[in-house]
Structure formats: structure tokens, C-alpha cells
Amino acid sequence: MKVLQVYKTYYPDTFGGVEQVIFQLACGGERYEIDTTVLAVSKQREGSMQVANHRADFVKPEFELLSTPFSLSCVKRFKSLAKEVDLVHYHYPWPFMDIAHFLVGHNKPTVLTYHSDIVKQKVALKLYRPLQRLFLDRIDRIVCTSDNYLNSSKVLSRYREKVTVIPIGLARDSYPVADESTLQQWSSRFPGKFFLFVGVLRYYKGLHTLLEAAQGIDYPVLIVGSGPIENELRQKAQALGLSNIHFLGALPDLDKVALLSLCHATVFPSHLRSEAFGVSLLEAAMYSKPMICCEIATGTTYINSHKLTGLVVPPEAPEALRQAMRYLWDNPVEARAMGLRAGERFESLFTAEQMTKHYAGLYASLLQEKAK
């Protein structure tokens, strides 16, 4: 079976949650005899390259509007690649993808993973909505990553009869093993307990709340990642006089794994529905770490169950976040127990093997249905 995965960005340019899903599906699909090609837009490269066991095709964007890259060469390449595959798998949202779908006019079966509602661009959404509905109407199967998101998304409620819930999964063996020297390097730099945030520094990550919560406590908080609001956050931390906040920037996976192994707990204060799942939370669970997140009716609280695998607080509530951090800090035995339960929950629900198996079954059933 040949599958074309379509999204606006991909490795090695970007390392977000959607890219991780595509990567895990492409690597894991091999055992189900799924041959994957990825089509993405890139400012850094053009043409085909090998990524792990699959091919990635990159095209240049002509321009970008409201975080959406537009590329006429993408349409041309998409048309060519669609002829070679049995099924097209879209990753939503990327409004230009909707346009490309209709311009190409392929007749291949389609699956769409609905990663997030469009939250920030409210005015543009009103203009986009007719195209959005037309596009989603034409898709054969829609995948949502959690029951929480399916039940809280107004868009998905319109398509419930063709929605399947498949949680995101990760493969631990796709991550490096932190060697003793790397662990020692970080433990020397940050001895003792610390909280950890990992992710792209975007507007919906709730890091402004984390900075406000860090006032009045001296627990070290390590922030791993870079992004469009990094300078803004650094300025805010400086204005608040926070000496316990450490911005480490984007780090290689080896260092990230070392910090996940060493941290006392992870903090993930995303406050908007743009955070539809939270792969960084999933990584914390994979490393058996207790978590703190916010209740935003998305997959974050599907991964992190309150008082079972960590603590859940209201969004943009600095005092509640501070109290949750204080509880985990002052109760290390319970924090450790929460982390162990998080690891057990990960193994039962969130492995890449389970995710890939469910997608392979969905692909096969759709192709069989179309063949009839």
C-alpha cells in the first residue's frame, strides 16, 4: 500500500507534534507493508530526501499569510505524487491544503487527521469556513486524537459519523538513550530537583502563566524550546525578576531525553484549544514523570488524568499552577507514584505501535470499501 502524507512542514525543518505523528506513522507503517511519502513545504530545501525509512518531498513556498504557506509548485508536485499512491492522508489544519485538494482533483481515497481547531485567526476563519466545510465534506475518513477533542469541537460534531478516534503514539526506541556523561553534565548544571517544560514557544502554550506562577517560589524551572514568543517571554521573566527560570533554547534529542530523565516533574500550561493533544506531555508520560497541565477540553487531560498521573489546573490561573507545583515538590513520594502510573498509562494507550496498527486498519478498510 502506498500512502502520501501531506502537511505544511516536516523533518528536518521542524519538530512539532504533527511532524512527530507523521514520522511515527511512516516508520511504523513498514511492518504493515505501507510505503510512505511525505509532501511538505520548506524554505530551506527543495526536492526529495530520505528521512529514516521513507521519502520526503519538499517544495518552496511563494508566500506566507497568517502562518499558512502558499505554494503553486506544491500543487504541481502534489498532482504528480497523487498518481503514484493508493491513498492520501492529510494533516489538518493547513488551509492551502484544502485549495490544493480541489486544484489537483485526484480521485484517491482520503484520510484526514484533525489535529486542531483554528483558534487564533477568528476573522479569517469566517472567510475560510465555506472552503473548510466543502473540504471536510469531501474527506472519506476523519481521525481525531482524543474523545475529549471530538466531544468539544464544534467543527467535528458536524462529521461525527465519519470520525474515528486514534490517540497519538510514540515509539521509545525512536528516541536516543541518554549516556552517563550527558546526564552528568546536566545534573552538574542543575543539581537537585527541577520542573521542566518542553515545546515550541508559541502563544497558546500558556508560558506567561508559568512565569507568573514562578513568582514567590524558588523551584528551578527549565524551559526547553524556541519559538516566536521567546524574546517576549525572556523580557517578562526579567521584568518579574525571576532568577529560577532558565531558558535553554532548542536542544538536541539527547539533551532533551537527559532532562526528561532527570526532572522532578513536567509543566505544560497550554491555555488554548490550539493545544489539541500535547506530544510533550506524552513524552513526559513515556519517561514516567508526573505532569501538570490545564483543563482545556482537549487531549492534554486525556494524557494527564487528575490525581492519577499528575495534576490538572484551570487555564491562566497562576496561583492554582503555583499550588500544583508546590504539591508535587513537597510530596515526592506521591509525585513518583503519579509518574509511575503515567508510564503505565502510556504503555496501555499511547505507543506508536498501537497508533500505527489502528491507522493501518483504517487505511485497509477504506481501500476495501472503495474497491467495492
N, C-alpha and C positions, 0 to 999 in steps of 0.2 A: 504494500500500500504506500503510495506517495502522497505526502501532505505538505502543503505550503502554509507556513505560519507568517502572518502579516501584522506588523506593528511599526510604530514610528521610529523606534530606537532599538538597538540591540548591542550585545557584547561585541567587541571590547570597548565600545564608546561609552556606554552607560551601564550601571549595575543596579538598577532598581528592581522592585518586586515583580513587575510584569516580565522583565527580561529574565529573571530567575525562573519564573514559571515556564517560559518558552524553552530555556536551556534544559531544565529538568525533563520536560516532555520530549525534547529532541534526543537527549542522551538515553533516557529510559525507553523510548519507543523502539529502539533497536531490537530489544528482546521480543517485541511483538511484530517484528518484520515491518516496521514503519520507517520509511526513508523520508527524512525531514529536510526541507529547505526553508530558510528564513529570509523574508524580504523586509528591509528596513531602510530608513533614510539616514544619511551620515554627512556631516560637514568635513570629517577627517579623511574619509576614504571613499573609493568608488570601485565597483566590480565585485568579483567573487573571492571569498576566502574560506578556509577551513576553520571551523570552531569546534573543538573536540571531535565528535564523530559525525558532524553534519556540515552542510554548506550554508553560508550566509551570503546573500546578495545585497550590496549597498548601492544606493543611488543618491545623487546630490539634490538638496532642496533648492528651489528657485527663491523662495522667501518664506518667512515665518510670520504668522499672525495669531495672537492670543495663544501662544505656546503650541501652535499647530503648524508643523512644517508642510509646505505645499511643494509638490514635485511632479512636473509633467513627465520627466523621464521615469518616474516611478510607475506611472500609468502604462507606459510602453513596456517596461520590464515586467510588470505585473501580468500584462496580457500574454507575454511570451511564456512566463513561468506557469501560468494557469493551465496552459495547454498540456504541460508535462505531468500534471499531478491528478490524483483521483479526488482530492478534497481540499478545500480552502478553509483554513482556521484563522479567523480574525480575532484581534485583541482590542477591546473597546475600553475607553474612548479614544478615537482619533478621527475627528470629523472629515478630514480629507479622505480617509479610507472609505467612507460612505460614497463620496463622489467618485473615487476610483472604481469602486464596485460597479457602479452604473455605467461609467465610461467604458470599462473593459467588457462588460456584458457577458461574462463567462457563464456556462451552464453547469458548473461543478457543484456538488453538494457543499453546503456551508455550515460551519460551526462557529459560534462567536462566544468567547469568554468575556463576560461583562464584569470588568474589574472595578468600575466605579461609576456612580452618577457624575454628571457635570455639575459642580457646586459653585465655583467662583464666578464664572462668566454668565451672570444671570441675564443680562440684556442680550448678549449674543445667543444664549440658549433659546430665547423666544424666536429669534430669526432662524435658528438651526432646527427647531423642533419638527417642522414638517418633513425635512430630509431625514432626520433621525427616525421618525416613525415609519417612513417609507422603507428605509434601510432595514430596520429591525423586523418589519413585517415580512421582508423577503428572506430573512435568515431561516435556515431549516431547524437548527437547534441552538439554544442559548444555554450557556453554563454560568451559574452563579457560584461564588466561592463559599458561601455560608447561608444557612437558613435565616440568620439574623438579617443579612442584607436583602435577601429575597422578600422577607416579610416587611421590610421598612422602606423599600424603594418603590416610589410611585410609578416609575417607568416600567420596572419588571412586573408589576402587578397586572399590566396590560397583556403580558406574554406568558403568564404562569403556566399555561397548558403545554408550552414547549420548552420550559426551563428545567434543567437538571442541576442539582447541587453537587458539586465536586470540590471539596476543600483543597487548597494548595498544599503541596507536599514537598519535602526536601530530602535529599539523599546525603546522609552524613559522610559517606565516603567520597563525595564530591568536594569536601572541604579539607584543607590541609590539617595535619596534626602538628600542634604547637610543640616545638622542640624545647629542651630544657634551657638552652641559652636565651631563647626568646622570652620564655616565661620568667626567667631570672631578670632579664633586662627590664621588663615591665613591673615586676614585683619590687625591684630595687627603686624604680622611679616613683611607684605608688604603693608603699608598704601598707599593710593592714587592709581594712575593708573600704570599698568604694561602690558607688552606684554607676551604672553605665547606660548611656543612650547611644544607639547606632542607627544611622539613617541619613538620607539626603535632607539637608536643612531647607525645608520648604515651609510655606505659610501655614499649612494645615497641621504641622507636627506638634503644635502646642508648646514649643520650647520657651516662649515668653512666659508661660505659666510655670514651667520648671525653674526658670531663673528667679521668678518671684517667690516660689516655694523654697528656694535655696537660701533666702534671707533668714537670718536668725538661727541657722543650723550650720554646723561646721563639717558635715559629711562631705568627703570629696565626691564630685560628680564629673565623670569623664564623658565628653561629647565627641563621638567619632563620626565624621562625615563632613562634607562640604555642600555648598548649595547657594541658591540665590539670596538667602537672607542671612548669610554668615556674618557679614560685616555689621548688619543691624543688630544681631544677637551679641556680638562682641562688644559693641558700643553700649548696649543695655546692661550687660554684665559689669562693665566698667563703671557705668553711672550708678549702679546699685552697690558698688564696692564689694563685689563677690570675689573673694580670693580662693574659694573652694570649687569654682567652676574651671574646668580645664578643656579648652578646645584643642583637639588633636588633629583635626583635618581628616581628609580621606586617607585610609591606611590600607596596606595590602591585606589579603585574607588571612595570612599567617598571623599578623599582629592582632587583627580583629578576633580571631579564634583564641588567641592567648588571653585577651582581655575578657572575652566571654567566659573562659575557664576560670579566671581569677576573681571576677567581680562578685560582690555580695548579692546584688540583685540588679535587675534592669528596670529602667523607667521609660515609658513610651506614652507621653501625654497628648497624643494627637486629639484634636478637639472638633474636627470637621469630618463629614462623611466622605471626603476625598480619600481618607484613610479607610479603604474598604476592607482590608484584611490585616496587613501588618506582618510582612515576611520577617522583619527584625524580631518581632515577638516570637515568631515560630523558631527562629534561630536560638533565642533565649531558652525556649522550652526544650529544644533539641539538646542543649547543654545543661539541662536540669537546673535552671535558675528561676527563682521566684520573680514575678513580674508585677509592675504597677501600670495600669492603663486607665483610660477614661471610658465611660459608658456613652457611646455614640451610635448604638444600634447597628453596629457593623461586625465584621469578623473578628475584631480585636477582642471582644468579650466572648467569642466562640473559642478562641485560643486560650484566653486567660479567664478562668472561672473564679469568681469572687470567693475568697477564703479557702479555695481548694488549691489553686496553682499560684495564687498571688492576691492582690487587692485591686478593686475597681473603684474609682472615684468619679465624681461629676466633672465634666469638662470645664476648663478655665476656672478652676477653684483652687487657688494656691494653698490655702490653709488645709483643705482636705488632702491635697497631694503631699504637703509637708507632714501631716499626721500619718499618712500611709508610709512615707519614708522612715519616719521615726519609729513606727511599729516594727517594721522589718529590721531596722538597725538594732533596736533594743531587745528583739526576740529572735536571736539567731537560730535557736533550735526549731522554732516554728517556721522560720524562713527557709531553713534547709529542708524541712518536710514538704513545704509547698513546692520547692524546686524539684524534689524527687517525684512528686505527683505530676508536675508539669512534664517531666521526662517520660513518665508512663503514659500520659495522655498523648504526647507526641507520637510515641510508638504505636498507639492504638488507632490514631486518626489521621496523622499528618505526614506519613512517609511518602517520598516520591514514588515508590513502588506502587502504593495504593492509588495515588493520583493517576499515574500513567496507565495502570490497569483499567481504571474507570473510563478514561478518555479513549483507550483502545477499544473498549467495548462499545462506547458511544459511536465512534467512527464506523466500526463494523456494522452496527445495527442500522445506521443511517445509509451506508452504501448498499446494504442488503435491501432496505426499503426502496431506495431509488432504482435498484436493479429490477424490482418487481413492476 
